[in-house]
């Protein structure tokens, strides 16, 4: 586990209806709850390969659901 602990939000916005993939929904929900995360953090938390995480993030980014903020990805407003 990562030595860095994130405090997850308890009041979350609903997942956008446009998201159909279960993985995309999970990644989106985690990013929203954690106020962002790195690829490495997502890979560890989601038990996904980094390549798969990057694929999901690229899809979410192209659709306008997430942005990159330095080393982290964050949910767009």
Gaussian input, Z-matrix of N, CA and C with variables (Angstrom, degrees):
# hf/3-21g

backbone

0 1
 N
 C     1     B1
 C     2     B2     1     A1
 N     3     B3     2     A2     1     D1
 C     4     B4     3     A3     2     D2
 C     5     B5     4     A4     3     D3
 N     6     B6     5     A5     4     D4
 C     7     B7     6     A6     5     D5
 C     8     B8     7     A7     6     D6
 N     9     B9     8     A8     7     D7
 C    10    B10     9     A9     8     D8
 C    11    B11    10    A10     9     D9
 N    12    B12    11    A11    10    D10
 C    13    B13    12    A12    11    D11
 C    14    B14    13    A13    12    D12
 N    15    B15    14    A14    13    D13
 C    16    B16    15    A15    14    D14
 C    17    B17    16    A16    15    D15
 N    18    B18    17    A17    16    D16
 C    19    B19    18    A18    17    D17
 C    20    B20    19    A19    18    D18
 N    21    B21    20    A20    19    D19
 C    22    B22    21    A21    20    D20
 C    23    B23    22    A22    21    D21
 N    24    B24    23    A23    22    D22
 C    25    B25    24    A24    23    D23
 C    26    B26    25    A25    24    D24
 N    27    B27    26    A26    25    D25
 C    28    B28    27    A27    26    D26
 C    29    B29    28    A28    27    D27
 N    30    B30    29    A29    28    D28
 C    31    B31    30    A30    29    D29
 C    32    B32    31    A31    30    D30
 N    33    B33    32    A32    31    D31
 C    34    B34    33    A33    32    D32
 C    35    B35    34    A34    33    D33
 N    36    B36    35    A35    34    D34
 C    37    B37    36    A36    35    D35
 C    38    B38    37    A37    36    D36
 N    39    B39    38    A38    37    D37
 C    40    B40    39    A39    38    D38
 C    41    B41    40    A40    39    D39
 N    42    B42    41    A41    40    D40
 C    43    B43    42    A42    41    D41
 C    44    B44    43    A43    42    D42
 N    45    B45    44    A44    43    D43
 C    46    B46    45    A45    44    D44
 C    47    B47    46    A46    45    D45
 N    48    B48    47    A47    46    D46
 C    49    B49    48    A48    47    D47
 C    50    B50    49    A49    48    D48
 N    51    B51    50    A50    49    D49
 C    52    B52    51    A51    50    D50
 C    53    B53    52    A52    51    D51
 N    54    B54    53    A53    52    D52
 C    55    B55    54    A54    53    D53
 C    56    B56    55    A55    54    D54
 N    57    B57    56    A56    55    D55
 C    58    B58    57    A57    56    D56
 C    59    B59    58    A58    57    D57
 N    60    B60    59    A59    58    D58
 C    61    B61    60    A60    59    D59
 C    62    B62    61    A61    60    D60
 N    63    B63    62    A62    61    D61
 C    64    B64    63    A63    62    D62
 C    65    B65    64    A64    63    D63
 N    66    B66    65    A65    64    D64
 C    67    B67    66    A66    65    D65
 C    68    B68    67    A67    66    D66
 N    69    B69    68    A68    67    D67
 C    70    B70    69    A69    68    D68
 C    71    B71    70    A70    69    D69
 N    72    B72    71    A71    70    D70
 C    73    B73    72    A72    71    D71
 C    74    B74    73    A73    72    D72
 N    75    B75    74    A74    73    D73
 C    76    B76    75    A75    74    D74
 C    77    B77    76    A76    75    D75
 N    78    B78    77    A77    76    D76
 C    79    B79    78    A78    77    D77
 C    80    B80    79    A79    78    D78
 N    81    B81    80    A80    79    D79
 C    82    B82    81    A81    80    D80
 C    83    B83    82    A82    81    D81
 N    84    B84    83    A83    82    D82
 C    85    B85    84    A84    83    D83
 C    86    B86    85    A85    84    D84
 N    87    B87    86    A86    85    D85
 C    88    B88    87    A87    86    D86
 C    89    B89    88    A88    87    D87
 N    90    B90    89    A89    88    D88
 C    91    B91    90    A90    89    D89
 C    92    B92    91    A91    90    D90
 N    93    B93    92    A92    91    D91
 C    94    B94    93    A93    92    D92
 C    95    B95    94    A94    93    D93
 N    96    B96    95    A95    94    D94
 C    97    B97    96    A96    95    D95
 C    98    B98    97    A97    96    D96
 N    99    B99    98    A98    97    D97
 C   100   B100    99    A99    98    D98
 C   101   B101   100   A100    99    D99
 N   102   B102   101   A101   100   D100
 C   103   B103   102   A102   101   D101
 C   104   B104   103   A103   102   D102
 N   105   B105   104   A104   103   D103
 C   106   B106   105   A105   104   D104
 C   107   B107   106   A106   105   D105
 N   108   B108   107   A107   106   D106
 C   109   B109   108   A108   107   D107
 C   110   B110   109   A109   108   D108
 N   111   B111   110   A110   109   D109
 C   112   B112   111   A111   110   D110
 C   113   B113   112   A112   111   D111
 N   114   B114   113   A113   112   D112
 C   115   B115   114   A114   113   D113
 C   116   B116   115   A115   114   D114
 N   117   B117   116   A116   115   D115
 C   118   B118   117   A117   116   D116
 C   119   B119   118   A118   117   D117
 N   120   B120   119   A119   118   D118
 C   121   B121   120   A120   119   D119
 C   122   B122   121   A121   120   D120
 N   123   B123   122   A122   121   D121
 C   124   B124   123   A123   122   D122
 C   125   B125   124   A124   123   D123
 N   126   B126   125   A125   124   D124
 C   127   B127   126   A126   125   D125
 C   128   B128   127   A127   126   D126
 N   129   B129   128   A128   127   D127
 C   130   B130   129   A129   128   D128
 C   131   B131   130   A130   129   D129
 N   132   B132   131   A131   130   D130
 C   133   B133   132   A132   131   D131
 C   134   B134   133   A133   132   D132
 N   135   B135   134   A134   133   D133
 C   136   B136   135   A135   134   D134
 C   137   B137   136   A136   135   D135
 N   138   B138   137   A137   136   D136
 C   139   B139   138   A138   137   D137
 C   140   B140   139   A139   138   D138
 N   141   B141   140   A140   139   D139
 C   142   B142   141   A141   140   D140
 C   143   B143   142   A142   141   D141
 N   144   B144   143   A143   142   D142
 C   145   B145   144   A144   143   D143
 C   146   B146   145   A145   144   D144
 N   147   B147   146   A146   145   D145
 C   148   B148   147   A147   146   D146
 C   149   B149   148   A148   147   D147
 N   150   B150   149   A149   148   D148
 C   151   B151   150   A150   149   D149
 C   152   B152   151   A151   150   D150
 N   153   B153   152   A152   151   D151
 C   154   B154   153   A153   152   D152
 C   155   B155   154   A154   153   D153
 N   156   B156   155   A155   154   D154
 C   157   B157   156   A156   155   D155
 C   158   B158   157   A157   156   D156
 N   159   B159   158   A158   157   D157
 C   160   B160   159   A159   158   D158
 C   161   B161   160   A160   159   D159
 N   162   B162   161   A161   160   D160
 C   163   B163   162   A162   161   D161
 C   164   B164   163   A163   162   D162
 N   165   B165   164   A164   163   D163
 C   166   B166   165   A165   164   D164
 C   167   B167   166   A166   165   D165
 N   168   B168   167   A167   166   D166
 C   169   B169   168   A168   167   D167
 C   170   B170   169   A169   168   D168
 N   171   B171   170   A170   169   D169
 C   172   B172   171   A171   170   D170
 C   173   B173   172   A172   171   D171
 N   174   B174   173   A173   172   D172
 C   175   B175   174   A174   173   D173
 C   176   B176   175   A175   174   D174
 N   177   B177   176   A176   175   D175
 C   178   B178   177   A177   176   D176
 C   179   B179   178   A178   177   D177
 N   180   B180   179   A179   178   D178
 C   181   B181   180   A180   179   D179
 C   182   B182   181   A181   180   D180
 N   183   B183   182   A182   181   D181
 C   184   B184   183   A183   182   D182
 C   185   B185   184   A184   183   D183
 N   186   B186   185   A185   184   D184
 C   187   B187   186   A186   185   D185
 C   188   B188   187   A187   186   D186
 N   189   B189   188   A188   187   D187
 C   190   B190   189   A189   188   D188
 C   191   B191   190   A190   189   D189
 N   192   B192   191   A191   190   D190
 C   193   B193   192   A192   191   D191
 C   194   B194   193   A193   192   D192
 N   195   B195   194   A194   193   D193
 C   196   B196   195   A195   194   D194
 C   197   B197   196   A196   195   D195
 N   198   B198   197   A197   196   D196
 C   199   B199   198   A198   197   D197
 C   200   B200   199   A199   198   D198
 N   201   B201   200   A200   199   D199
 C   202   B202   201   A201   200   D200
 C   203   B203   202   A202   201   D201
 N   204   B204   203   A203   202   D202
 C   205   B205   204   A204   203   D203
 C   206   B206   205   A205   204   D204
 N   207   B207   206   A206   205   D205
 C   208   B208   207   A207   206   D206
 C   209   B209   208   A208   207   D207
 N   210   B210   209   A209   208   D208
 C   211   B211   210   A210   209   D209
 C   212   B212   211   A211   210   D210
 N   213   B213   212   A212   211   D211
 C   214   B214   213   A213   212   D212
 C   215   B215   214   A214   213   D213
 N   216   B216   215   A215   214   D214
 C   217   B217   216   A216   215   D215
 C   218   B218   217   A217   216   D216
 N   219   B219   218   A218   217   D217
 C   220   B220   219   A219   218   D218
 C   221   B221   220   A220   219   D219
 N   222   B222   221   A221   220   D220
 C   223   B223   222   A222   221   D221
 C   224   B224   223   A223   222   D222
 N   225   B225   224   A224   223   D223
 C   226   B226   225   A225   224   D224
 C   227   B227   226   A226   225   D225
 N   228   B228   227   A227   226   D226
 C   229   B229   228   A228   227   D227
 C   230   B230   229   A229   228   D228

   B1=1.4510
   B2=1.5084
   B3=1.2669
   B4=1.4522
   B5=1.5199
   B6=1.3339
   B7=1.4586
   B8=1.5212
   B9=1.3146
   B10=1.4631
   B11=1.5260
   B12=1.3208
   B13=1.4633
   B14=1.5161
   B15=1.3002
   B16=1.4601
   B17=1.5152
   B18=1.3070
   B19=1.4587
   B20=1.5234
   B21=1.3172
   B22=1.4503
   B23=1.5191
   B24=1.3264
   B25=1.4624
   B26=1.5214
   B27=1.3177
   B28=1.4618
   B29=1.5159
   B30=1.3149
   B31=1.4572
   B32=1.5226
   B33=1.3193
   B34=1.4603
   B35=1.5162
   B36=1.3260
   B37=1.4582
   B38=1.5227
   B39=1.3364
   B40=1.4678
   B41=1.5320
   B42=1.3113
   B43=1.4643
   B44=1.5249
   B45=1.3393
   B46=1.4700
   B47=1.5297
   B48=1.3181
   B49=1.4675
   B50=1.5230
   B51=1.3348
   B52=1.4658
   B53=1.5277
   B54=1.3169
   B55=1.4644
   B56=1.5225
   B57=1.3218
   B58=1.4592
   B59=1.5245
   B60=1.3167
   B61=1.4583
   B62=1.5267
   B63=1.3233
   B64=1.4668
   B65=1.5268
   B66=1.3232
   B67=1.4689
   B68=1.5202
   B69=1.3272
   B70=1.4668
   B71=1.5219
   B72=1.3189
   B73=1.4679
   B74=1.5260
   B75=1.3313
   B76=1.4661
   B77=1.5252
   B78=1.3245
   B79=1.4661
   B80=1.5229
   B81=1.3261
   B82=1.4646
   B83=1.5328
   B84=1.3236
   B85=1.4667
   B86=1.5285
   B87=1.3332
   B88=1.4606
   B89=1.5211
   B90=1.3315
   B91=1.4637
   B92=1.5208
   B93=1.3194
   B94=1.4611
   B95=1.5298
   B96=1.3193
   B97=1.4661
   B98=1.5257
   B99=1.3327
   B100=1.4639
   B101=1.5242
   B102=1.3159
   B103=1.4724
   B104=1.5184
   B105=1.3305
   B106=1.4552
   B107=1.5176
   B108=1.3353
   B109=1.4631
   B110=1.5197
   B111=1.3216
   B112=1.4580
   B113=1.5308
   B114=1.3136
   B115=1.4662
   B116=1.5281
   B117=1.3293
   B118=1.4630
   B119=1.5313
   B120=1.3357
   B121=1.4654
   B122=1.5245
   B123=1.3235
   B124=1.4634
   B125=1.5244
   B126=1.3182
   B127=1.4611
   B128=1.5249
   B129=1.3187
   B130=1.4678
   B131=1.5275
   B132=1.3143
   B133=1.4671
   B134=1.5277
   B135=1.3358
   B136=1.4658
   B137=1.5274
   B138=1.3287
   B139=1.4673
   B140=1.5279
   B141=1.3426
   B142=1.4655
   B143=1.5279
   B144=1.3278
   B145=1.4582
   B146=1.5253
   B147=1.3347
   B148=1.4689
   B149=1.5260
   B150=1.3222
   B151=1.4591
   B152=1.5284
   B153=1.3291
   B154=1.4673
   B155=1.5238
   B156=1.3353
   B157=1.4664
   B158=1.5221
   B159=1.3297
   B160=1.4642
   B161=1.5223
   B162=1.3143
   B163=1.4614
   B164=1.5232
   B165=1.3311
   B166=1.4667
   B167=1.5220
   B168=1.3369
   B169=1.4642
   B170=1.5255
   B171=1.3293
   B172=1.4682
   B173=1.5172
   B174=1.3136
   B175=1.4627
   B176=1.5263
   B177=1.3331
   B178=1.4657
   B179=1.5291
   B180=1.3138
   B181=1.4628
   B182=1.5255
   B183=1.3282
   B184=1.4747
   B185=1.5232
   B186=1.3181
   B187=1.4665
   B188=1.5263
   B189=1.3365
   B190=1.4557
   B191=1.5151
   B192=1.3293
   B193=1.4636
   B194=1.5281
   B195=1.3357
   B196=1.4634
   B197=1.5219
   B198=1.3228
   B199=1.4607
   B200=1.5180
   B201=1.3184
   B202=1.4611
   B203=1.5192
   B204=1.3156
   B205=1.4663
   B206=1.5229
   B207=1.3194
   B208=1.4641
   B209=1.5083
   B210=1.3272
   B211=1.4672
   B212=1.5321
   B213=1.3285
   B214=1.4647
   B215=1.5229
   B216=1.3161
   B217=1.4611
   B218=1.5168
   B219=1.3334
   B220=1.4663
   B221=1.5211
   B222=1.3222
   B223=1.4623
   B224=1.5249
   B225=1.3287
   B226=1.4654
   B227=1.5186
   B228=1.3081
   B229=1.4790
   B230=1.5004
   A1=110.27
   A2=115.88
   A3=122.31
   A4=109.95
   A5=115.75
   A6=119.08
   A7=111.18
   A8=116.22
   A9=120.84
   A10=109.18
   A11=116.40
   A12=121.53
   A13=109.03
   A14=116.55
   A15=121.72
   A16=108.82
   A17=114.86
   A18=120.18
   A19=106.51
   A20=116.82
   A21=121.35
   A22=110.79
   A23=115.15
   A24=121.15
   A25=109.53
   A26=115.81
   A27=119.76
   A28=112.10
   A29=117.95
   A30=122.31
   A31=108.41
   A32=116.69
   A33=121.43
   A34=111.47
   A35=114.66
   A36=120.13
   A37=108.61
   A38=117.22
   A39=119.10
   A40=111.25
   A41=115.32
   A42=121.16
   A43=107.98
   A44=117.94
   A45=119.76
   A46=111.95
   A47=115.87
   A48=121.52
   A49=112.43
   A50=117.46
   A51=121.95
   A52=112.86
   A53=117.39
   A54=120.19
   A55=109.62
   A56=116.08
   A57=120.53
   A58=112.45
   A59=116.98
   A60=121.77
   A61=110.82
   A62=115.68
   A63=120.26
   A64=110.73
   A65=117.14
   A66=120.71
   A67=111.11
   A68=116.74
   A69=120.29
   A70=110.32
   A71=116.89
   A72=120.65
   A73=110.93
   A74=116.79
   A75=120.48
   A76=111.87
   A77=116.32
   A78=120.22
   A79=109.97
   A80=117.01
   A81=121.41
   A82=110.19
   A83=116.99
   A84=120.78
   A85=111.39
   A86=116.85
   A87=119.12
   A88=110.83
   A89=117.09
   A90=119.98
   A91=111.13
   A92=116.43
   A93=120.89
   A94=110.49
   A95=116.91
   A96=121.42
   A97=112.47
   A98=117.03
   A99=121.54
   A100=112.70
   A101=117.31
   A102=121.60
   A103=111.55
   A104=115.70
   A105=121.35
   A106=112.33
   A107=114.91
   A108=120.83
   A109=108.88
   A110=115.57
   A111=121.06
   A112=109.22
   A113=115.32
   A114=120.58
   A115=109.80
   A116=116.02
   A117=120.53
   A118=111.31
   A119=116.39
   A120=120.04
   A121=111.04
   A122=116.08
   A123=119.76
   A124=110.94
   A125=116.46
   A126=121.01
   A127=110.59
   A128=116.21
   A129=120.71
   A130=111.49
   A131=117.36
   A132=122.10
   A133=111.31
   A134=116.66
   A135=121.45
   A136=112.90
   A137=116.73
   A138=121.56
   A139=110.41
   A140=114.34
   A141=121.45
   A142=108.75
   A143=116.14
   A144=120.64
   A145=108.45
   A146=115.99
   A147=120.33
   A148=111.41
   A149=116.90
   A150=120.47
   A151=110.97
   A152=116.93
   A153=121.09
   A154=111.13
   A155=116.73
   A156=120.63
   A157=109.61
   A158=116.83
   A159=120.64
   A160=111.75
   A161=117.02
   A162=120.98
   A163=110.97
   A164=116.91
   A165=121.31
   A166=109.94
   A167=117.21
   A168=120.62
   A169=111.87
   A170=116.88
   A171=119.81
   A172=110.93
   A173=116.93
   A174=121.23
   A175=110.74
   A176=117.08
   A177=121.27
   A178=110.98
   A179=116.11
   A180=120.84
   A181=111.38
   A182=116.77
   A183=120.89
   A184=111.59
   A185=116.61
   A186=121.26
   A187=112.47
   A188=116.89
   A189=121.08
   A190=115.38
   A191=117.59
   A192=120.98
   A193=112.99
   A194=117.29
   A195=120.81
   A196=110.06
   A197=114.95
   A198=123.34
   A199=108.03
   A200=114.70
   A201=119.53
   A202=108.10
   A203=116.29
   A204=122.95
   A205=107.24
   A206=116.31
   A207=120.08
   A208=109.04
   A209=117.43
   A210=119.73
   A211=113.13
   A212=116.54
   A213=120.47
   A214=112.50
   A215=113.81
   A216=121.65
   A217=107.01
   A218=115.94
   A219=121.43
   A220=109.42
   A221=115.99
   A222=121.87
   A223=108.24
   A224=116.53
   A225=120.43
   A226=109.70
   A227=115.10
   A228=120.00
   A229=111.76
   D1=152.22
   D2=178.70
   D3=-68.06
   D4=143.04
   D5=178.37
   D6=-74.26
   D7=-17.52
   D8=178.98
   D9=-89.82
   D10=122.27
   D11=179.28
   D12=-99.65
   D13=137.55
   D14=177.57
   D15=-106.63
   D16=142.74
   D17=174.72
   D18=-93.59
   D19=118.72
   D20=-176.70
   D21=-86.24
   D22=140.67
   D23=177.86
   D24=-69.31
   D25=150.31
   D26=178.79
   D27=-104.60
   D28=-17.10
   D29=179.58
   D30=-110.23
   D31=98.14
   D32=-174.28
   D33=-109.74
   D34=150.20
   D35=173.30
   D36=-75.37
   D37=155.46
   D38=177.33
   D39=-65.11
   D40=153.02
   D41=176.53
   D42=-69.40
   D43=134.67
   D44=178.99
   D45=-57.35
   D46=141.20
   D47=-179.95
   D48=-62.64
   D49=-25.55
   D50=-177.60
   D51=-68.48
   D52=-18.91
   D53=-179.10
   D54=-80.63
   D55=118.27
   D56=-178.13
   D57=-105.79
   D58=-32.98
   D59=-177.86
   D60=-72.08
   D61=134.28
   D62=178.44
   D63=-62.20
   D64=-40.39
   D65=178.91
   D66=-64.40
   D67=-42.08
   D68=179.05
   D69=-62.57
   D70=-40.44
   D71=178.61
   D72=-63.79
   D73=-44.17
   D74=-179.97
   D75=-63.99
   D76=-44.71
   D77=179.06
   D78=-63.64
   D79=-45.05
   D80=178.75
   D81=-59.10
   D82=-47.61
   D83=-178.77
   D84=-62.14
   D85=-41.27
   D86=179.35
   D87=-65.67
   D88=-45.22
   D89=179.31
   D90=-60.08
   D91=-39.54
   D92=179.07
   D93=-65.82
   D94=-45.09
   D95=-177.91
   D96=-68.95
   D97=-35.85
   D98=-175.31
   D99=-93.73
   D100=-1.82
   D101=-174.71
   D102=57.53
   D103=38.12
   D104=175.85
   D105=111.66
   D106=159.22
   D107=178.66
   D108=-164.95
   D109=157.47
   D110=175.60
   D111=-85.30
   D112=167.47
   D113=176.81
   D114=-60.24
   D115=-41.35
   D116=-179.21
   D117=-63.06
   D118=-43.61
   D119=178.84
   D120=-62.85
   D121=-44.99
   D122=179.48
   D123=-62.61
   D124=-42.08
   D125=179.63
   D126=-59.46
   D127=-43.54
   D128=-179.27
   D129=-70.18
   D130=-48.57
   D131=-176.64
   D132=-65.64
   D133=-42.11
   D134=-175.62
   D135=-87.92
   D136=-4.50
   D137=-176.46
   D138=53.58
   D139=46.64
   D140=179.52
   D141=-120.14
   D142=152.71
   D143=173.39
   D144=-67.62
   D145=147.42
   D146=-179.38
   D147=-57.72
   D148=-37.89
   D149=179.48
   D150=-61.62
   D151=-39.81
   D152=177.73
   D153=-68.17
   D154=-40.08
   D155=177.45
   D156=-61.75
   D157=-45.69
   D158=179.42
   D159=-61.15
   D160=-38.63
   D161=177.97
   D162=-62.29
   D163=-45.58
   D164=178.63
   D165=-64.02
   D166=-45.03
   D167=-179.61
   D168=-63.11
   D169=-39.78
   D170=177.34
   D171=-62.27
   D172=-41.48
   D173=178.16
   D174=-64.30
   D175=-45.80
   D176=178.99
   D177=-63.93
   D178=-37.23
   D179=179.61
   D180=-68.24
   D181=-45.26
   D182=178.23
   D183=-61.05
   D184=-32.94
   D185=-179.78
   D186=-83.89
   D187=-4.50
   D188=177.15
   D189=83.63
   D190=16.05
   D191=-178.80
   D192=-88.92
   D193=-27.84
   D194=178.74
   D195=-134.36
   D196=156.55
   D197=174.93
   D198=-128.52
   D199=159.52
   D200=174.74
   D201=-95.25
   D202=130.94
   D203=178.02
   D204=-125.26
   D205=90.41
   D206=-174.34
   D207=67.62
   D208=-129.92
   D209=-179.21
   D210=-80.59
   D211=-8.03
   D212=-175.85
   D213=-105.43
   D214=157.35
   D215=169.72
   D216=-106.64
   D217=139.22
   D218=-178.62
   D219=-132.50
   D220=153.98
   D221=176.59
   D222=-72.19
   D223=136.40
   D224=177.67
   D225=-73.97
   D226=154.31
   D227=179.42
   D228=-80.54

